[in-house]
Amino acid sequence: MYFEIILVSPQARGLKDGRTEVKVKMRSLVDDSSCLFERNNFLDRKYRMQEMYQDYIEGGNWDLQGVGGWVGVV
């Protein structure tokens, strides 16, 4: 996977004014598909993956339920 930070202006979202939004573009290096995550969705996913990895290192039970695929994609 390749990750890139994207700044989306209000004008790009079709708004006259407002705040610039931070999004994360995720691109698969296997099939070149991509999607955008809102900042909070990306961080939630990142922390879930860290917890799963920590469980794996400690020899505990870890599962992929709700983490696989493009779950939580904007």
N, CA, C and O atoms as a GROMACS GRO file, in nm:
protein
  296
    1MET      N    1   0.083  -0.118   0.000
    1MET     CA    2   0.000   0.000   0.000
    1MET      C    3   0.088   0.125   0.000
    1MET      O    4   0.197   0.127   0.057
    2TYR      N    5   0.039   0.226  -0.065
    2TYR     CA    6   0.105   0.355  -0.069
    2TYR      C    7   0.007   0.458  -0.015
    2TYR      O    8  -0.109   0.460  -0.055
    3PHE      N    9   0.053   0.542   0.076
    3PHE     CA   10  -0.033   0.643   0.139
    3PHE      C   11   0.017   0.782   0.104
    3PHE      O   12   0.137   0.807   0.096
    4GLU      N   13  -0.078   0.873   0.084
    4GLU     CA   14  -0.046   1.010   0.049
    4GLU      C   15  -0.144   1.104   0.119
    4GLU      O   16  -0.264   1.076   0.122
    5ILE      N   17  -0.095   1.213   0.175
    5ILE     CA   18  -0.181   1.312   0.239
    5ILE      C   19  -0.237   1.406   0.133
    5ILE      O   20  -0.162   1.459   0.050
    6ILE      N   21  -0.367   1.426   0.136
    6ILE     CA   22  -0.435   1.512   0.039
    6ILE      C   23  -0.505   1.624   0.115
    6ILE      O   24  -0.575   1.599   0.213
    7LEU      N   25  -0.488   1.748   0.070
    7LEU     CA   26  -0.560   1.862   0.125
    7LEU      C   27  -0.669   1.900   0.026
    7LEU      O   28  -0.641   1.927  -0.091
    8VAL      N   29  -0.794   1.903   0.073
    8VAL     CA   30  -0.908   1.931  -0.015
    8VAL      C   31  -0.968   2.065   0.026
    8VAL      O   32  -1.021   2.081   0.136
    9SER      N   33  -0.960   2.162  -0.066
    9SER     CA   34  -1.011   2.297  -0.038
    9SER      C   35  -1.163   2.297  -0.044
    9SER      O   36  -1.224   2.208  -0.103
   10PRO      N   37  -1.226   2.398   0.018
   10PRO     CA   38  -1.372   2.410   0.011
   10PRO      C   39  -1.420   2.424  -0.134
   10PRO      O   40  -1.526   2.370  -0.169
   11GLN      N   41  -1.346   2.494  -0.216
   11GLN     CA   42  -1.384   2.513  -0.355
   11GLN      C   43  -1.385   2.379  -0.431
   11GLN      O   44  -1.472   2.357  -0.516
   12ALA      N   45  -1.290   2.292  -0.401
   12ALA     CA   46  -1.286   2.160  -0.465
   12ALA      C   47  -1.405   2.075  -0.422
   12ALA      O   48  -1.445   1.984  -0.495
   13ARG      N   49  -1.462   2.103  -0.306
   13ARG     CA   50  -1.579   2.031  -0.258
   13ARG      C   51  -1.709   2.099  -0.300
   13ARG      O   52  -1.817   2.054  -0.264
   14GLY      N   53  -1.697   2.209  -0.379
   14GLY     CA   54  -1.816   2.279  -0.427
   14GLY      C   55  -1.872   2.380  -0.330
   14GLY      O   56  -1.988   2.420  -0.342
   15LEU      N   57  -1.791   2.422  -0.231
   15LEU     CA   58  -1.835   2.520  -0.132
   15LEU      C   59  -1.770   2.654  -0.160
   15LEU      O   60  -1.662   2.662  -0.218
   16LYS      N   61  -1.838   2.760  -0.118
   16LYS     CA   62  -1.783   2.893  -0.139
   16LYS      C   63  -1.672   2.925  -0.039
   16LYS      O   64  -1.570   2.985  -0.074
   17ASP      N   65  -1.693   2.884   0.086
   17ASP     CA   66  -1.591   2.905   0.190
   17ASP      C   67  -1.598   2.790   0.290
   17ASP      O   68  -1.688   2.706   0.285
   18GLY      N   69  -1.503   2.789   0.378
   18GLY     CA   70  -1.495   2.682   0.478
   18GLY      C   71  -1.350   2.645   0.502
   18GLY      O   72  -1.258   2.714   0.459
   19ARG      N   73  -1.333   2.535   0.572
   19ARG     CA   74  -1.198   2.490   0.607
   19ARG      C   75  -1.149   2.385   0.508
   19ARG      O   76  -1.227   2.310   0.450
   20THR      N   77  -1.019   2.383   0.491
   20THR     CA   78  -0.956   2.279   0.410
   20THR      C   79  -0.959   2.148   0.489
   20THR      O   80  -0.928   2.147   0.608
   21GLU      N   81  -0.997   2.039   0.423
   21GLU     CA   82  -1.004   1.909   0.488
   21GLU      C   83  -0.880   1.826   0.457
   21GLU      O   84  -0.826   1.834   0.346
   22VAL      N   85  -0.837   1.748   0.554
   22VAL     CA   86  -0.724   1.658   0.535
   22VAL      C   87  -0.780   1.518   0.509
   22VAL      O   88  -0.863   1.469   0.584
   23LYS      N   89  -0.732   1.457   0.402
   23LYS     CA   90  -0.771   1.320   0.368
   23LYS      C   91  -0.645   1.240   0.341
   23LYS      O   92  -0.539   1.297   0.316
   24VAL      N   93  -0.657   1.109   0.345
   24VAL     CA   94  -0.544   1.021   0.315
   24VAL      C   95  -0.583   0.935   0.196
   24VAL      O   96  -0.684   0.864   0.199
   25LYS      N   97  -0.502   0.942   0.092
   25LYS     CA   98  -0.524   0.859  -0.026
   25LYS      C   99  -0.445   0.730  -0.009
   25LYS      O  100  -0.325   0.732   0.016
   26MET      N  101  -0.515   0.619  -0.022
   26MET     CA  102  -0.452   0.488  -0.010
   26MET      C  103  -0.456   0.423  -0.149
   26MET      O  104  -0.563   0.413  -0.210
   27ARG      N  105  -0.340   0.380  -0.197
   27ARG     CA  106  -0.332   0.318  -0.329
   27ARG      C  107  -0.268   0.180  -0.317
   27ARG      O  108  -0.164   0.164  -0.254
   28SER      N  109  -0.332   0.084  -0.376
   28SER     CA  110  -0.280  -0.052  -0.377
   28SER      C  111  -0.169  -0.063  -0.480
   28SER      O  112  -0.185  -0.021  -0.595
   29LEU      N  113  -0.057  -0.119  -0.440
   29LEU     CA  114   0.054  -0.141  -0.532
   29LEU      C  115   0.034  -0.267  -0.616
   29LEU      O  116   0.107  -0.290  -0.712
   30VAL      N  117  -0.066  -0.348  -0.580
   30VAL     CA  118  -0.094  -0.472  -0.653
   30VAL      C  119  -0.179  -0.444  -0.776
   30VAL      O  120  -0.143  -0.484  -0.887
   31ASP      N  121  -0.294  -0.376  -0.757
   31ASP     CA  122  -0.385  -0.355  -0.870
   31ASP      C  123  -0.409  -0.207  -0.901
   31ASP      O  124  -0.494  -0.176  -0.984
   32ASP      N  125  -0.336  -0.118  -0.836
   32ASP     CA  126  -0.341   0.027  -0.860
   32ASP      C  127  -0.477   0.090  -0.828
   32ASP      O  128  -0.504   0.202  -0.871
   33SER      N  129  -0.562   0.020  -0.752
   33SER     CA  130  -0.687   0.082  -0.708
   33SER      C  131  -0.657   0.179  -0.594
   33SER      O  132  -0.558   0.164  -0.523
   34SER      N  133  -0.743   0.279  -0.579
   34SER     CA  134  -0.720   0.377  -0.473
   34SER      C  135  -0.850   0.423  -0.412
   34SER      O  136  -0.957   0.404  -0.470
   35CYS      N  137  -0.841   0.483  -0.294
   35CYS     CA  138  -0.957   0.538  -0.225
   35CYS      C  139  -0.911   0.648  -0.132
   35CYS      O  140  -0.791   0.660  -0.103
   36LEU      N  141  -1.004   0.728  -0.085
   36LEU     CA  142  -0.974   0.836   0.009
   36LEU      C  143  -1.034   0.805   0.144
   36LEU      O  144  -1.150   0.766   0.154
   37PHE      N  145  -0.956   0.822   0.248
   37PHE     CA  146  -1.003   0.812   0.385
   37PHE      C  147  -1.010   0.951   0.445
   37PHE      O  148  -0.922   1.033   0.422
   38GLU      N  149  -1.114   0.979   0.521
   38GLU     CA  150  -1.112   1.099   0.602
   38GLU      C  151  -1.008   1.076   0.710
   38GLU      O  152  -0.978   0.962   0.746
   39ARG      N  153  -0.953   1.183   0.762
   39ARG     CA  154  -0.844   1.176   0.859
   39ARG      C  155  -0.876   1.083   0.976
   39ARG      O  156  -0.797   0.995   1.010
   40ASN      N  157  -0.993   1.102   1.039
   40ASN     CA  158  -1.029   1.022   1.157
   40ASN      C  159  -1.049   0.876   1.122
   40ASN      O  160  -1.012   0.788   1.201
   41ASN      N  161  -1.108   0.847   1.007
   41ASN     CA  162  -1.125   0.707   0.966
   41ASN      C  163  -0.990   0.639   0.946
   41ASN      O  164  -0.973   0.524   0.984
   42PHE      N  165  -0.895   0.711   0.887
   42PHE     CA  166  -0.762   0.656   0.866
   42PHE      C  167  -0.694   0.627   1.000
   42PHE      O  168  -0.634   0.521   1.018
   43LEU      N  169  -0.702   0.722   1.094
   43LEU     CA  170  -0.638   0.702   1.224
   43LEU      C  171  -0.700   0.586   1.300
   43LEU      O  172  -0.629   0.509   1.364
   44ASP      N  173  -0.834   0.573   1.294
   44ASP     CA  174  -0.901   0.459   1.359
   44ASP      C  175  -0.850   0.328   1.303
   44ASP      O  176  -0.821   0.235   1.378
   45ARG      N  177  -0.839   0.320   1.173
   45ARG     CA  178  -0.790   0.198   1.107
   45ARG      C  179  -0.646   0.169   1.145
   45ARG      O  180  -0.609   0.054   1.169
   46LYS      N  181  -0.564   0.273   1.150
   46LYS     CA  182  -0.423   0.258   1.186
   46LYS      C  183  -0.410   0.199   1.327
   46LYS      O  184  -0.331   0.108   1.349
   47TYR      N  185  -0.487   0.252   1.422
   47TYR     CA  186  -0.478   0.202   1.559
   47TYR      C  187  -0.530   0.060   1.571
   47TYR      O  188  -0.477  -0.018   1.650
   48ARG      N  189  -0.633   0.024   1.493
   48ARG     CA  190  -0.681  -0.115   1.495
   48ARG      C  191  -0.574  -0.210   1.442
   48ARG      O  192  -0.556  -0.319   1.495
   49MET      N  193  -0.503  -0.167   1.336
   49MET     CA  194  -0.397  -0.252   1.282
   49MET      C  195  -0.282  -0.267   1.383
   49MET      O  196  -0.225  -0.375   1.395
   50GLN      N  197  -0.249  -0.159   1.455
   50GLN     CA  198  -0.144  -0.166   1.557
   50GLN      C  199  -0.183  -0.263   1.668
   50GLN      O  200  -0.100  -0.341   1.714
   51GLU      N  201  -0.310  -0.259   1.710
   51GLU     CA  202  -0.357  -0.351   1.814
   51GLU      C  203  -0.350  -0.495   1.766
   51GLU      O  204  -0.309  -0.584   1.841
   52MET      N  205  -0.389  -0.519   1.640
   52MET     CA  206  -0.383  -0.654   1.587
   52MET      C  207  -0.239  -0.704   1.581
   52MET      O  208  -0.212  -0.820   1.614
   53TYR      N  209  -0.148  -0.619   1.539
   53TYR     CA  210  -0.007  -0.659   1.531
   53TYR      C  211   0.048  -0.688   1.670
   53TYR      O  212   0.121  -0.786   1.689
   54GLN      N  213   0.014  -0.605   1.766
   54GLN     CA  214   0.060  -0.628   1.903
   54GLN      C  215   0.008  -0.761   1.956
   54GLN      O  216   0.082  -0.835   2.020
   55ASP      N  217  -0.121  -0.792   1.930
   55ASP     CA  218  -0.177  -0.921   1.971
   55ASP      C  219  -0.102  -1.035   1.904
   55ASP      O  220  -0.077  -1.138   1.967
   56TYR      N  221  -0.068  -1.020   1.778
   56TYR     CA  222   0.004  -1.123   1.704
   56TYR      C  223   0.142  -1.146   1.764
   56TYR      O  224   0.183  -1.261   1.782
   57ILE      N  225   0.215  -1.037   1.795
   57ILE     CA  226   0.350  -1.047   1.853
   57ILE      C  227   0.346  -1.117   1.988
   57ILE      O  228   0.435  -1.196   2.020
   58GLU      N  229   0.242  -1.089   2.067
   58GLU     CA  230   0.229  -1.148   2.200
   58GLU      C  231   0.176  -1.290   2.194
   58GLU      O  232   0.160  -1.355   2.298
   59GLY      N  233   0.149  -1.341   2.074
   59GLY     CA  234   0.102  -1.479   2.060
   59GLY      C  235  -0.044  -1.495   2.090
   59GLY      O  236  -0.093  -1.608   2.102
   60GLY      N  237  -0.115  -1.387   2.102
   60GLY     CA  238  -0.258  -1.394   2.133
   60GLY      C  239  -0.342  -1.419   2.010
   60GLY      O  240  -0.290  -1.437   1.899
   61ASN      N  241  -0.471  -1.420   2.032
   61ASN     CA  242  -0.565  -1.442   1.924
   61ASN      C  243  -0.595  -1.309   1.856
   61ASN      O  244  -0.634  -1.212   1.922
   62TRP      N  245  -0.578  -1.304   1.727
   62TRP     CA  246  -0.613  -1.184   1.652
   62TRP      C  247  -0.694  -1.227   1.531
   62TRP      O  248  -0.672  -1.334   1.474
   63ASP      N  249  -0.788  -1.143   1.493
   63ASP     CA  250  -0.870  -1.176   1.376
   63ASP      C  251  -0.881  -1.054   1.286
   63ASP      O  252  -0.846  -0.942   1.324
   64LEU      N  253  -0.929  -1.077   1.166
   64LEU     CA  254  -0.937  -0.971   1.067
   64LEU      C  255  -1.079  -0.919   1.050
   64LEU      O  256  -1.109  -0.852   0.952
   65GLN      N  257  -1.166  -0.949   1.143
   65GLN     CA  258  -1.305  -0.910   1.131
   65GLN      C  259  -1.320  -0.759   1.123
   65GLN      O  260  -1.276  -0.688   1.214
   66GLY      N  261  -1.382  -0.709   1.017
   66GLY     CA  262  -1.407  -0.567   1.002
   66GLY      C  263  -1.287  -0.485   0.960
   66GLY      O  264  -1.298  -0.362   0.950
   67VAL      N  265  -1.174  -0.547   0.936
   67VAL     CA  266  -1.055  -0.472   0.899
   67VAL      C  267  -1.018  -0.492   0.753
   67VAL      O  268  -0.959  -0.403   0.692
   68GLY      N  269  -1.052  -0.606   0.697
   68GLY     CA  270  -1.014  -0.635   0.560
   68GLY      C  271  -1.089  -0.550   0.459
   68GLY      O  272  -1.189  -0.486   0.491
   69GLY      N  273  -1.040  -0.549   0.337
   69GLY     CA  274  -1.106  -0.478   0.229
   69GLY      C  275  -1.101  -0.327   0.248
   69GLY      O  276  -1.007  -0.273   0.306
   70TRP      N  277  -1.203  -0.262   0.198
   70TRP     CA  278  -1.207  -0.115   0.201
   70TRP      C  279  -1.308  -0.066   0.303
   70TRP      O  280  -1.375   0.034   0.280
   71VAL      N  281  -1.321  -0.136   0.416
   71VAL     CA  282  -1.416  -0.099   0.520
   71VAL      C  283  -1.383   0.039   0.573
   71VAL      O  284  -1.267   0.068   0.604
   72GLY      N  285  -1.482   0.125   0.585
   72GLY     CA  286  -1.463   0.259   0.640
   72GLY      C  287  -1.412   0.360   0.540
   72GLY      O  288  -1.364   0.467   0.578
   73VAL      N  289  -1.420   0.328   0.412
   73VAL     CA  290  -1.369   0.418   0.309
   73VAL      C  291  -1.472   0.523   0.278
   73VAL      O  292  -1.592   0.495   0.274
   74VAL      N  293  -1.425   0.644   0.256
   74VAL     CA  294  -1.513   0.756   0.219
   74VAL      C  295  -1.537   0.752   0.070
   74VAL      O  296  -1.608   0.836   0.016
   0.00000   0.00000   0.00000
